[in-house]
Amino acid sequence: MREGFRVGRIFGIAITIDWSWLLIFSLITWNLGTGFSALHPDWEPLLSWGLGIVAALLLFASVLIHELAHSLISKAQGVPVRSITLHLFGGVSNIQREPDSPGSEFLMAILGPISSLVIGIGLLALAGLLVGLGAALRNPTQALESSGPLLTLVLWLGSVNVSLGIFNLIPGFPLDGGRVLRSILWALTNNLRRATRWASWMGQAIAWTMILAGIAMTFGMRIPYFGTGLGSGLWLAFIGWFLNSASVQSYRQVLIEDVLQGTPVMHMMRRDPPTCSANCSVSRLVHDHIMQSDDQAFPIVEASQLIGLVTLSDVRGVSREDWDTTRVLQIMTSVDDLITVSPDEDAAEALNKLNSRDLRQLPVVRDGELVGLLRRRDIIKWLQLRSELSV
């Protein structure tokens, strides 16, 4: 998933918002605004819609806390976390590699739902003290109708967080509950690939159940908790489709990492890649290098030492009339700002670096000297030659 725009950092973790978040935020605000107006016809429209905006923002703040629980325990166990992204379906922590043990996986997975349940139960307990716990449990709708703005907000946010925690405990990989299931299977089998396969099958079964239930709802069937109707049915089916895709993709990723594990970068890197000098003009780079190959990036080398990397994106930033007077040194990315790998480094770790930074290639360096270039397509080609990747 491509990241949208960054809004800040918390505990050293970048917080970004995907563009799809704007859509779901608008939909939630609209539903809440109209819902609060219907529940409280005596409220001014500004109050109903203002409360809807505040409630939607607090909902995503709760989602952020949920993801932070995953991320902080991951960092505490030495697993790097690049960012947290809020998107259409809630949020995702960009954890850069799989956990090292079943116990680590279990802790990382379970703390997210626990944080949501703690928030939800705490808010509902507060609402129960304010409105009377018995009355709130017997008739939540009536409790909402008789509540003021603050109590309405607390009741709604509490119930949503409890639902969020319970939903994420569904044992459908890669939901949190699916990862809890995988950690248990991993501990029992001592085989991450097998545990992932079984957890993925469970995830796909649950996903198809959601899809079929959503289709049934569109034709009038009432499903407990989810209700009925075209809108609710399509939304449930869409969530099921997303879960199925994520489950298949997550299993495929584990397979790839398992195949790459223990294979050094030198086995699949491109040796003696085309290079360019720092004083080369952009015009010469284009005509003598870019137009003569299908490469997307060219290492810049001086006296066998890597000093930078220039890409097609760098060239596109230079006006055509300035090609003859602009030197590669002026547009390249310095070696100090590059992510590099060594020829003996594990290919699975190299792939994680490519994916986490959304890169197409990595310079392969030993003692500052360029020895090759590892491209994403080189890894794909190598994987295609491996018959055991027939998934």
C-alpha positions in Angstrom: 0.0 0.0 0.0 1.3 3.4 -0.9 1.5 5.9 1.8 -0.4 9.2 1.6 0.7 12.3 3.5 2.7 12.3 6.8 1.1 14.1 9.8 3.8 13.6 12.4 5.8 11.1 14.5 5.0 9.3 17.7 7.7 7.5 19.6 9.9 7.7 16.5 7.2 6.1 14.3 6.0 8.1 11.3 2.2 8.6 11.2 0.7 8.8 7.7 -2.7 9.1 6.3 -3.7 7.3 3.1 -5.9 9.2 0.7 -8.6 6.5 1.1 -8.9 7.6 4.8 -10.5 10.9 3.6 -13.3 8.8 2.1 -14.0 6.7 5.1 -13.7 9.7 7.4 -16.3 11.5 5.4 -18.7 8.5 5.3 -18.4 8.0 9.1 -18.9 11.7 9.7 -22.0 11.7 7.5 -23.5 8.7 9.1 -22.9 10.0 12.6 -24.2 13.5 11.8 -27.4 12.1 10.3 -27.7 9.5 13.1 -27.2 12.0 15.9 -29.8 14.3 14.3 -32.3 11.5 14.1 -31.7 10.4 17.7 -31.8 14.0 19.0 -34.2 16.0 16.8 -34.0 18.8 19.4 -30.3 19.4 18.8 -29.1 22.1 16.5 -27.6 20.8 13.2 -24.3 22.4 14.1 -24.2 20.4 17.3 -25.1 17.1 15.6 -22.6 17.5 12.8 -19.9 18.9 15.0 -20.2 15.9 17.3 -20.1 13.7 14.3 -16.7 15.2 13.3 -15.3 14.9 16.8 -16.5 11.3 17.1 -15.0 10.3 13.8 -11.6 11.9 14.8 -11.7 10.1 18.2 -12.5 6.8 16.4 -9.3 7.1 14.3 -7.4 8.2 17.4 -8.5 4.9 19.0 -7.4 3.0 15.8 -4.0 4.8 16.1 -3.7 3.7 19.7 -4.5 0.1 18.6 -1.7 0.2 16.0 0.7 1.9 18.4 0.2 -1.1 20.8 1.4 -3.4 18.0 4.3 -1.1 17.0 5.7 -0.4 20.4 5.8 -4.0 21.5 7.4 -4.8 18.1 10.1 -2.1 18.7 10.7 -3.4 22.2 11.4 -6.8 20.8 13.9 -5.4 18.2 11.6 -5.6 15.2 11.8 -2.3 13.3 8.6 -0.3 12.6 8.8 2.2 9.8 5.3 3.8 10.0 1.6 3.6 10.9 -0.8 4.4 8.1 -4.5 5.1 8.6 -6.6 4.1 5.6 -10.0 3.0 4.4 -10.2 -0.1 6.6 -8.7 1.4 9.8 -4.9 1.3 10.2 -1.8 -0.8 9.5 1.6 -0.9 11.1 4.5 -1.1 8.7 6.5 -3.7 10.6 9.5 -4.5 8.5 9.9 -8.2 9.1 8.3 -11.2 10.7 8.7 -11.7 14.4 11.5 -14.0 15.6 9.4 -16.4 17.7 5.8 -17.5 18.3 5.9 -15.7 21.7 6.8 -12.4 20.0 4.1 -12.9 17.4 1.5 -13.6 20.1 2.4 -10.4 22.1 2.5 -8.2 19.0 -0.9 -9.5 17.8 -2.8 -9.6 21.1 -2.0 -6.2 22.4 -3.8 -4.3 19.7 -7.3 -5.8 20.4 -6.6 -5.6 24.2 -5.9 -1.9 23.9 -9.2 -1.4 22.0 -11.2 -3.5 24.5 -9.6 -1.6 27.5 -10.6 1.7 25.9 -14.1 0.5 25.0 -14.8 -1.1 28.4 -13.4 1.9 30.2 -15.6 4.3 28.3 -18.7 2.1 28.7 -18.0 1.9 32.4 -17.8 5.7 32.6 -21.1 5.9 30.7 -22.6 3.4 33.0 -21.7 5.5 36.0 -23.2 8.6 34.4 -26.5 7.1 33.0 -26.9 3.9 35.1 -25.2 0.7 34.0 -28.4 -1.4 34.1 -30.4 1.0 32.0 -27.6 1.3 29.4 -27.3 -2.5 29.1 -31.1 -3.1 28.9 -31.8 -0.5 26.2 -28.7 1.1 24.6 -30.8 3.0 22.1 -33.0 4.6 24.7 -29.9 5.5 26.7 -28.5 7.2 23.7 -31.7 9.1 23.0 -31.8 10.4 26.6 -28.2 11.4 26.7 -26.5 14.7 26.3 -23.7 15.3 23.7 -20.8 14.2 26.0 -22.6 11.0 27.2 -23.6 10.2 23.6 -20.1 10.5 22.5 -18.8 8.3 25.3 -21.4 5.6 24.7 -20.8 5.5 21.0 -17.0 5.5 21.2 -17.0 2.9 23.9 -19.2 0.5 22.0 -17.2 1.0 18.8 -13.9 0.2 20.5 -15.3 -2.9 22.0 -16.6 -4.0 18.5 -13.2 -3.1 17.0 -11.4 -5.3 19.6 -13.8 -8.2 19.1 -13.6 -8.0 15.3 -9.8 -8.0 15.3 -9.8 -11.2 17.5 -11.6 -13.1 14.6 -9.1 -15.9 13.8 -8.8 -14.8 10.1 -5.2 -14.2 9.1 -3.8 -11.5 8.8 -6.2 -10.0 11.3 -4.8 -9.8 14.8 -6.8 -12.9 15.8 -5.4 -14.7 12.8 -1.9 -13.8 13.9 -2.7 -15.1 17.4 -3.8 -18.3 15.8 -0.6 -18.5 13.7 1.5 -17.9 16.8 -0.2 -20.9 18.4 0.2 -23.1 15.4 3.8 -22.0 15.0 4.6 -23.0 18.6 2.9 -26.4 18.0 4.5 -27.2 14.7 7.8 -25.2 15.0 7.2 -24.4 11.3 6.3 -20.8 10.3 5.4 -21.7 6.7 3.0 -24.4 7.7 1.5 -22.3 10.5 1.0 -19.4 8.0 -0.6 -21.7 5.5 -3.1 -23.0 8.0 -3.9 -19.6 9.4 -4.2 -18.3 5.8 -6.8 -21.0 5.0 -8.8 -20.0 8.0 -8.6 -16.4 7.0 -9.8 -17.2 3.5 -12.7 -19.3 4.9 -13.8 -16.5 7.1 -13.4 -14.0 4.3 -15.6 -16.0 1.9 -18.2 -16.4 4.7 -18.3 -12.6 5.0 -18.6 -12.2 1.2 -21.5 -14.7 1.0 -23.2 -13.2 4.1 -22.9 -9.7 2.5 -24.4 -10.9 -0.7 -27.3 -12.6 1.2 -27.9 -9.3 3.1 -28.2 -7.4 -0.2 -31.1 -9.8 -1.0 -32.9 -9.1 2.3 -31.5 -11.7 4.7 -30.9 -10.4 8.2 -27.6 -11.4 9.7 -27.3 -11.1 13.5 -25.2 -8.0 14.5 -24.7 -6.9 10.8 -28.4 -6.5 10.0 -29.6 -6.4 6.4 -29.8 -4.1 3.4 -27.9 -3.2 0.2 -25.4 -0.8 1.9 -24.5 -3.0 4.9 -24.3 -6.1 2.7 -22.0 -4.6 0.1 -19.8 -3.2 2.9 -19.5 -6.6 4.6 -18.8 -8.3 1.2 -16.1 -5.7 0.5 -14.4 -6.3 3.9 -14.5 -10.0 3.1 -12.9 -9.4 -0.3 -10.2 -7.3 1.3 -9.5 -9.9 4.0 -9.2 -12.7 1.4 -6.8 -10.7 -0.7 -4.7 -9.8 2.3 -4.6 -13.4 3.5 -3.4 -14.7 0.2 -0.8 -11.9 -0.2 0.5 -12.4 3.4 1.0 -16.1 2.9 2.7 -15.5 -0.4 5.1 -13.0 1.3 6.0 -15.5 3.9 6.7 -18.1 1.2 8.9 -15.7 -0.6 10.9 -14.8 2.5 11.2 -18.5 3.4 12.6 -19.3 -0.1 15.1 -16.4 0.1 16.2 -17.1 3.7 19.8 -18.2 3.8 20.5 -17.2 0.2 23.2 -14.5 -0.1 22.6 -11.4 -2.3 25.6 -12.3 -4.5 23.7 -15.2 -6.0 21.1 -12.9 -7.6 22.7 -9.5 -7.9 23.7 -8.0 -11.3 27.5 -8.0 -11.4 29.3 -5.2 -13.2 26.2 -3.0 -13.7 26.6 0.0 -16.0 28.0 3.0 -14.1 28.6 6.7 -14.7 31.1 9.3 -13.4 30.0 12.2 -11.3 31.2 14.7 -13.9 29.2 13.1 -16.7 26.6 15.5 -18.1 22.9 14.6 -17.9 22.8 14.6 -21.7 25.6 12.0 -21.9 23.9 10.0 -19.2 20.7 9.9 -21.2 22.2 9.1 -24.6 25.1 6.8 -23.6 23.4 5.0 -20.7 19.7 5.3 -20.3 18.8 5.0 -24.0 21.2 2.0 -24.4 19.7 -0.1 -21.6 16.5 -0.8 -19.7 18.0 0.1 -16.3 16.2 2.5 -14.0 19.3 3.5 -12.0 23.0 4.0 -12.5 25.6 3.8 -9.7 28.1 6.7 -9.7 31.6 5.5 -9.2 34.9 7.2 -8.7 38.1 5.1 -8.3 36.0 2.0 -7.8 34.2 3.6 -4.8 30.5 4.2 -4.8 29.7 7.8 -4.3 26.0 8.0 -5.3 23.2 6.8 -7.4 21.2 8.5 -10.2 17.8 7.4 -11.3 15.3 8.2 -14.1 13.3 10.3 -11.6 16.4 12.4 -11.0 16.8 13.0 -14.7 13.1 13.9 -15.1 13.6 16.8 -12.6 16.1 18.5 -15.0 14.7 20.7 -17.9 15.7 19.4 -21.3 17.6 22.6 -22.2 19.8 22.1 -19.1 20.9 18.6 -19.9 24.2 19.7 -21.4 25.2 22.0 -18.5 24.0 19.9 -15.6 26.3 17.3 -14.1 25.3 14.0 -12.6 26.9 15.1 -9.3 24.3 17.8 -9.0 21.3 15.5 -9.2 22.4 12.1 -7.8 21.6 10.8 -4.4 24.8 10.7 -2.3 26.0 7.4 -1.0 25.5 8.7 2.6 21.7 8.8 1.9 21.5 5.4 0.1 20.4 2.1 1.4 23.0 -0.5 0.5 23.5 -4.2 1.0 26.6 -6.4 1.2 27.1 -9.4 -1.2 27.0 -11.8 1.8 23.8 -10.3 3.2 20.7 -12.5 3.3 18.4 -11.9 0.3 15.3 -12.0 2.5 16.7 -9.0 4.5 17.5 -7.2 1.2 13.9 -7.7 0.0 12.6 -6.2 3.3 14.8 -3.2 2.6 13.4 -2.9 -0.9 9.8 -3.2 0.2 10.0 -1.0 3.3 11.5 1.9 1.3 9.6 1.2 -1.9 12.8 0.9 -3.9 13.6 -0.7 -7.2 17.2 -1.5 -6.6 20.0 -1.6 -4.0 23.7 -1.0 -4.6 25.8 -4.0 -3.4 28.9 -2.7 -1.6 31.9 -4.2 0.1 34.3 -1.9 1.9 32.9 1.1 0.0 33.5 -0.6 -3.4 30.6 -1.3 -5.7 30.4 -5.0 -6.5 26.9 -5.2 -8.0 23.4 -4.0 -8.1 20.4 -5.9 -6.7 17.2 -5.1 -8.6 13.7 -6.1 -7.6 13.3 -7.8 -10.9 16.5 -9.9 -10.3 14.9 -11.3 -7.2 11.7 -12.0 -9.1 13.6 -13.8 -11.8 15.5 -15.8 -9.3 12.2 -16.8 -7.5 10.7 -17.9 -10.8 13.5 -20.4 -11.3 12.7 -21.9 -7.9 10.2 -24.7 -8.5 9.2 -24.8 -4.8 7.5 -21.5 -5.2 4.6 -23.1 -7.1 1.9 -21.8 -4.8 
